[in-house]
Amino acid sequence: EIMLKMGVPLTEPVTQISIDNKTAYSVGEDCLLLICLVTGLTVETIEEMAEYAPAKIIVAENSLADDSAMSNAHYILRDRGIELKLV
C-alpha cells in the first residue's frame, strides 16, 4: 500500500534489512524508499537509516521515540536531502 501511495511500481524489489536491531525495508535497487514502521526510533536510528541514502524515509506517525526525536530527524534528513514521510 505504501509503495502504491508513493507512486512506486510494485515490481520494484523489496529487501528486509536490520537497522539498530529494528526491521526496515529497502524498496528499489538503489534504496529509493526506506520504510520502517516499528516504534521506538531514535535519532541514532534515523542517522543510520540516512546512511542508505534513500530519496524518502517513511515511518509511522508513532514510530519516533518522542517529539525531540521527530524534530531532530526532520533536520538531519533535510540537511541530507532526504524527505521524511509519516504514515
N, C-alpha and C positions, 0 to 999 in steps of 0.2 A: 504494500500500500504506500509506504514512504517513497519508494522508487518511482511509482506512478505519479505521486503528488509533486515530486521534484523534476518530473519530465525525463527520467532516466529509463531507457528501454529495459524490459525485463530480461533481455538477452545478455545484459552485462554480467560478468562473473561476480559472484559474492563470496568473499573469503572471511571466515571467522578468525579473529585474532584476539590475543590477550594483551590488554594494556593495564598495567598496575593491578594485576590479578582480577580484572574486570573484562567481561566478554564484549567485544565490539565487532562490527562488520565493515569490511572494506569493500566498496562497490566500484567496479571498473578495474581494468588492468593497472591504471595509474592512480588508483585511490581517488576517484572522482568525488565520492562521498565517504564519510566515516560516520557510522551510526552506532550510538551506544545509548541504550535505554535503561540501564541499571541505575540504582540510586547510590548516593554517597560519592559522587565525583568531586574530586578536589582540584585545586589549581594545578597541582603537580600532574594529575591525570590528564588535564586539558593540555598542559605543555607537552606531555608525552604524545598525545594524540596529534598535536600540531607538527610533530617531527615527521609524520607520514605525509605532510604537505597536501592535504586534500583541498578541494575547492570549497567544500562545505563540511562542517561538523554538525551532526544532527543529534540532539539529546532530548529526552523527555523533560517536560517543564519541571518536574520534581526530582530530576536526576542530580542536580548540583547540591552539594552538602549544605550550603547556606547562601544568603544574599551576597556576602563578601566574595564567595567563590564565583557567583554569577557575574558580578561586576568585573572582577579580575579576569575571568575567562573572556568576557567581551573585549577588553582592552588588549589582552595578549593576542587573541586571534585577529583583531582589527589590525594590529601592528604587523602581522604576518600576512595580511591579505586573505585571510580565511573567513568565510561567512559562518556565523553561528545561527542555527535554526532550532527553535524549540517546537516540539510536537506534543 
